[in-house]
Amino acid sequence: QVQLVESGGGLVQAGGSLRLSCAASGNIFNINTMGWYRQAPGKQRELVATITNGGSTNYADSVKGRFTISRDNARNTMYLQMNSLKPEDTAVYYCKVVRGFINVYWGQGTQVTVSS
């Protein structure tokens, strides 16, 4: 099992910044891709950004140029730096890790609210 704990969410004005963290613990060997997803009220969960253990990144078009995903393998922690936040970024943000290319784990989510 892998346990994921997210932190860093909160309320911010449009144009502001937040940094989310996702700390992994437990059976963390062979963690491959890590990623951030978000779910707004009444909408499906959507991909925000992913990063492989080699550092390759992928972003949703809606966040390109504003968000940056990174990971510290030594600390087993992933980050999402969110700049130039917009009200439409308001959602619950979840971290996800894939271990051994098969096992998928989700965090409990952290609320991000952007006021206009």
FIZA-792286 format. One record per residue (C-alpha): residue number from 1; x, y, z. Coordinates in Angstrom, 2 decimals. Layout:
<nodes>
     n        px        py        pz
   NUM         X         Y         Z
...
</nodes>
This chain:
<nodes>
     n        px        py        pz
     1      0.00      0.00      0.00
     2      0.99      3.59     -0.62
     3     -0.32      6.42      1.51
     4     -0.60      9.89     -0.02
     5     -1.05     13.09      1.95
     6     -1.79     16.32      0.10
     7     -1.35     19.78      1.51
     8     -1.16     23.39      0.41
     9     -4.70     24.06     -0.75
    10     -6.64     27.11      0.30
    11     -8.40     30.28     -0.75
    12     -6.59     32.72     -3.03
    13     -7.57     35.66     -5.19
    14     -7.43     35.46     -8.95
    15     -3.89     36.03    -10.15
    16     -2.42     34.58     -7.00
    17     -0.31     31.49     -6.42
    18     -0.45     28.30     -4.39
    19      1.91     25.35     -4.04
    20      0.46     21.91     -3.48
    21      2.47     19.05     -2.00
    22      1.84     15.30     -2.07
    23      3.92     13.18      0.28
    24      4.06      9.44     -0.36
    25      4.78      6.81      2.28
    26      4.45      3.07      2.72
    27      5.44      0.72     -0.08
    28      6.96      3.38     -2.29
    29      9.31      1.20     -4.29
    30      8.78      1.18     -8.03
    31      6.65      4.32     -8.13
    32      6.46      5.32    -11.76
    33      4.22      8.17    -12.87
    34      2.88     10.68    -10.38
    35      0.23     13.20    -11.21
    36     -2.25     15.83    -10.15
    37     -5.92     15.68    -11.05
    38     -8.79     17.95    -10.12
    39    -12.54     17.77     -9.84
    40    -14.81     20.79     -9.85
    41    -18.41     20.58     -8.57
    42    -20.63     18.84    -11.10
    43    -17.72     17.93    -13.34
    44    -15.65     14.84    -13.96
    45    -12.19     14.46    -12.53
    46     -9.62     15.70    -15.04
    47     -5.89     15.48    -15.49
    48     -3.88     18.55    -14.53
    49     -0.28     17.37    -14.90
    50      1.85     14.24    -14.68
    51      5.53     13.54    -14.17
    52      7.44     10.32    -14.69
    53     10.24      9.06    -12.49
    54     12.57     10.24    -15.25
    55     11.21     13.77    -15.01
    56      9.13     13.91    -18.20
    57      6.09     16.11    -17.72
    58      2.69     16.47    -19.32
    59      0.15     19.25    -18.75
    60     -3.46     19.91    -19.55
    61     -3.77     22.72    -22.09
    62     -5.72     24.80    -19.60
    63     -2.77     25.03    -17.19
    64      0.22     25.12    -19.53
    65      2.47     28.06    -18.78
    66      0.85     28.64    -15.38
    67      1.38     25.40    -13.43
    68      4.61     23.49    -12.86
    69      4.79     19.92    -11.62
    70      7.92     18.59     -9.95
    71      8.99     15.73     -7.71
    72     11.69     15.13     -5.15
    73     12.40     11.42     -5.29
    74     14.64     11.58     -2.22
    75     11.73     12.98     -0.19
    76      9.06     10.94     -2.01
    77      7.15     14.16     -2.54
    78      5.51     15.72     -5.55
    79      4.65     19.38     -5.96
    80      2.37     21.53     -8.07
    81      3.27     25.19     -8.30
    82      0.20     27.08     -9.46
    83      0.62     30.66    -10.65
    84     -1.78     33.13    -12.25
    85     -4.70     31.27    -10.76
    86     -8.15     31.74    -12.26
    87    -11.61     31.17    -10.77
    88    -12.01     28.22    -13.14
    89     -9.11     26.52    -11.37
    90    -11.35     26.10     -8.33
    91    -11.61     22.38     -7.57
    92    -10.53     19.61     -5.27
    93     -7.03     18.62     -6.31
    94     -5.96     14.99     -5.97
    95     -2.57     13.39     -6.29
    96     -2.20     10.02     -7.91
    97      0.70      7.63     -8.12
    98      1.22      4.51    -10.17
    99      3.43      1.81     -8.70
   100      4.83     -1.01    -10.76
   101      2.82      0.23    -13.78
   102     -0.21     -1.53    -12.29
   103     -1.17     -0.30     -8.85
   104     -2.88      3.08     -8.64
   105     -3.24      5.12     -5.46
   106     -5.10      8.37     -4.81
   107     -4.77     10.98     -2.10
   108     -7.72     12.33     -0.16
   109     -7.77     15.65     -2.02
   110     -7.16     19.26     -1.09
   111     -9.53     22.13     -1.86
   112     -8.34     25.03     -3.99
   113    -10.67     28.00     -4.23
   114     -9.88     30.99     -6.42
   115    -12.00     34.08     -5.89
   116    -12.62     36.63     -8.62
</nodes>
